[in-house]
């Protein structure tokens, strides 16, 4: 146990180091005290467990989900942590990492402080954001909130019903925005709310995968039909971004669409009958579905450019999930994965993609692979913890945007924290 005198000395060193950093040891770095996130199952850390389901409930609430890190199902659609969890790890260490980017002398002081204080430095961080449906009070939400729900869509239920389509769950970005407004009301005066928002990192997305899944798998839907969803999906995303900026958000990260044509679920569903364009010879993914994802991302980047012009005081950052995932598919062994990046780790489908809707991961008769860290896809729809780590590494690398005032050294320190380098 660290003696009190040494602990007090170490804390004094840390305080002095922080003062030196702020007064000229290095340029001021952006700090985040909490994370607010919106999205679907790629981001949901437990909300899906609190909505009504028929039968045995959502797969993410049953083993083997969560087996790698949490050792139990938590509602996360993976064997372990999600991208938002790894980003949260960055937020935990951002204050210390900021100091590590300063002068070499300060560097040494911080290292000594870390050795002396140990767990006390961890107390400077923030916990994982609370799933909205698992909280009730201002205290529950004071350190961040996750509004994402597995199966959620950008567009509302009425939109799909008007097209004779059925969403997976009756939750959309409209619902998540209402929840965000509910949380704001709990966090005190408008001045207090804006202070909290300005020191928070907002993740708006990934969202839209389910909208396109529903459309792509719907009856008599052509590629042209599905593409008509893109402007509507992006309008819903834009609405959330403008709402959080109006509430005081200073940093908003907006992840783009993943390569839909590389999803084992869709690859197995189409089973060779993909029509014009076929499969990409490099990735083995369905060309027209990836074209849809790339269209979404082009239009999203264009929309974000407009928002930056409209809100010059807010850092609005695009996170390229498409490239991050495609890199894993094209060069799996480079990132530590086996050479079958389009096959699911968990399920009972067998074949090239190990996916079958009737034998989805967690159902009776299915099993997970021996080592999920060798796989990119966990269950044919979602990623393994190992893949999520690599995706988070790519997102953090992209946070070196000039508008964030974050140095390359600081970003690399964050990435080292979660095992990127």
Order of alpha helices (4+ residues) and beta strands (2+ residues): alpha-beta-alpha-alpha-alpha-beta-alpha-beta-alpha-alpha-alpha-beta-alpha-alpha-alpha-beta-alpha-alpha-beta-alpha-alpha-alpha
